[in-house]
Amino acid sequence: DTEVTQTPKHLVMGMTNKKSLKCEQHMGHRAMYWYKQKAKKPPELMFVYSYEKLSINESVPSRFSPECPNSSLLNLHLHALQPEDSALYLCASSQPGTSLLGYTFGSGTRLTVV
Amino acid sequence: GENVEQHPSTLSVQEGDSAVIKCTYSDSASNYFPWYKQELGKGPQLIIDIRSNVGEKKDQRIAVTLNKTAKHFSLHITETQPEDSAVYFCAASRKGGDYKLSFGAGTTVTVRA
């Protein structure tokens, strides 16, 4: 299995809603990531988990809350989002340490905040 | 931090011709260089990657070359096909395990049938 699976594929939420994005991989990767991508731009890193521990938070607003329940799963909890948070949210995974080989992205969740 | 520049921003080629995308990086400590293809509405797909101890890597119609001295790397696609049309991103990651990928701005490739 060489895939990163993200659910849901599309999500529309109101500014007062609470929702969660889910990500799963079974490649044995011990580093997992959340990225945000706006149209016609490269992905922007949000969070990095290494061995299930949060290692990098790129100054992301607290309305985004990541969680890594185990080595295969990564969640992103959303609360009180703004319309400007509408974007494609990508999960990725890789081998940890300095190798980063096989840095693989999922297909993303297209989020629309209304 | 690492800065990756990617050129050209758009590239139109005739089917069957070759396409070349070039990237330069600023941090000499970078040691991992992946290339991604992103089709409309999809996530970036890893198509090839290279480590700094390798000068060239090939996978069927795709090849990547790395010049550590000049700090640039290139993607070469031969015998282009319409399904090669997509946005391509180069990226670089510096040694040290901070896990960050620094991306180029992307190249929109259009293959004309």
Chai-1 contact restraints between the chains, C-beta under 6 A:
chainA,res_idxA,chainB,res_idxB,connection_type,confidence,min_distance_angstrom,max_distance_angstrom,comment,restraint_id
A,A31,B,Y99,contact,1.0,0.0,6.0,A-B,restraint_1
A,P42,B,F89,contact,1.0,0.0,6.0,A-B,restraint_2
A,P42,B,F103,contact,1.0,0.0,6.0,A-B,restraint_3
A,P42,B,G106,contact,1.0,0.0,6.0,A-B,restraint_4
A,L45,B,K100,contact,1.0,0.0,6.0,A-B,restraint_5
A,V48,B,Y99,contact,1.0,0.0,6.0,A-B,restraint_6
A,L90,B,G43,contact,1.0,0.0,6.0,A-B,restraint_7
A,G97,B,G97,contact,1.0,0.0,6.0,A-B,restraint_8
A,T98,B,K95,contact,1.0,0.0,6.0,A-B,restraint_9
A,T98,B,G97,contact,1.0,0.0,6.0,A-B,restraint_10
A,L100,B,Y32,contact,1.0,0.0,6.0,A-B,restraint_11
A,L100,B,S93,contact,1.0,0.0,6.0,A-B,restraint_12
A,Y103,B,P34,contact,1.0,0.0,6.0,A-B,restraint_13
A,T104,B,L46,contact,1.0,0.0,6.0,A-B,restraint_14
A,F105,B,G43,contact,1.0,0.0,6.0,A-B,restraint_15
A,F105,B,P44,contact,1.0,0.0,6.0,A-B,restraint_16
A,G106,B,G43,contact,1.0,0.0,6.0,A-B,restraint_17
A,S107,B,K42,contact,1.0,0.0,6.0,A-B,restraint_18
A,S107,B,G43,contact,1.0,0.0,6.0,A-B,restraint_19
A,G108,B,G43,contact,1.0,0.0,6.0,A-B,restraint_20
